[in-house]
Amino acid sequence: MEPWPANTLGLDYVAAARALGPAPVRMIDVHTHIHGREAAKIYARVRELYGVERTYTMTQISMAAEVREVLGESVRFITMPWFRGNDPEHQHRGGYLEVIERFHGEFGARMMKLWAAPALREFLPSGAVDVADIDSAWRREHARLAVSLGMMIMVHVADPDTWFAARYHHGATYGTKAHQYVGLRRMLDEFPVPWIAAHMGGWSEDLGFLDRLLTAHPNLHLDTSATKWVVRGLSGHEPSEVRDFFTRHKGRILFGTDLVTMDDQLSLAKTGMSRMADLANSPEQAFELYCSRHWTLRTLFETGYDGPSAIADPDLAMIDPARYTAMSAPRLRGCALPADVLRALYHDTAANLVDRWWAEHA
């Protein structure tokens, strides 16, 4: 296989999956973005290859029906705002209330996503001053509606340290990284439903901070999504530290890949739906792209591998362009989690938390 950003090691991902062997339990991925009928078919092959039996996805509502046609009852939908319409100011305020209602009524959604990344301030022409902070008035409106409909909440708060070093360095606009969590703490207390903070809570670089956050807020959970970020962040710690953290918080951390699929990834022709379309240009590349997230996370959690990741990481060049290129990959240090911790991470925590919530609030 020729190395490219989704396969810097030139792996045969089918053979690599067989080398890993079956996961210790059938897996639940609580954080994906599955779009496109044909892309979903490729994804279905990949998740079977790597042992995933159920998928929770943030799919644009206009595409949810076709994704369900492909994946059937094994897919469940998390509400998300419409990102590519003609009126983003409305879509992230009152328009999101409409989408929450529709996802609940038409697709049985029982989880709502709050995207509170600092980049929202760039995305909205107004600067998002009344919606960007996680505890803003509009966020409270979204949360109140979701909770009234029997939904738990997923949140994207903050971003990696690299982004605050190279992109969000204007503190008057974005605030410090620590500031992002002040409002989150308020929301966790104000809305005492289960919460999942995506991407290892946005701070995989600081396990001590995450430990204190989880201890202070029993309704908070983390997922492992944003594979590139999480691999880089967790591999910056000693594997024993990561093992201790995952063991101490068994039952509070869920498996997620943050994999994004779309039909635009299957050819050179693009519709402009998302910059994620450029991650692949053929069905063969899409297959490798989707495999890469599963192989990399399973290698991180199940093995003692110590070497380069299979996924190129542009954050490296963003920080040090003289040293890194677009094909540079971070170090991946496998933490070889104990079998009981792996079972909890891959399946049991999601089954006991998310699956049960869905059933109890059907």
PyMOL commands that set and color helices and strands:
alter all, ss='L'
color gray80, all
select helices_A, chain A and resi 13-20+37-50+61-74+88-91+94-107+120-123+137-148+161-166+171-174+180-190+200-202+207-216+227-235+239-248+263-266+275-279+283-302+314-319+339-360
alter helices_A, ss='H'
color red, helices_A
select strands_A, chain A and resi 27-34+52-57+75-77+111-116+152-157+195-197+220-223+253-254+259-261+306-308+331-333
alter strands_A, ss='S'
color yellow, strands_A
deselect
rebuild
show_as cartoon
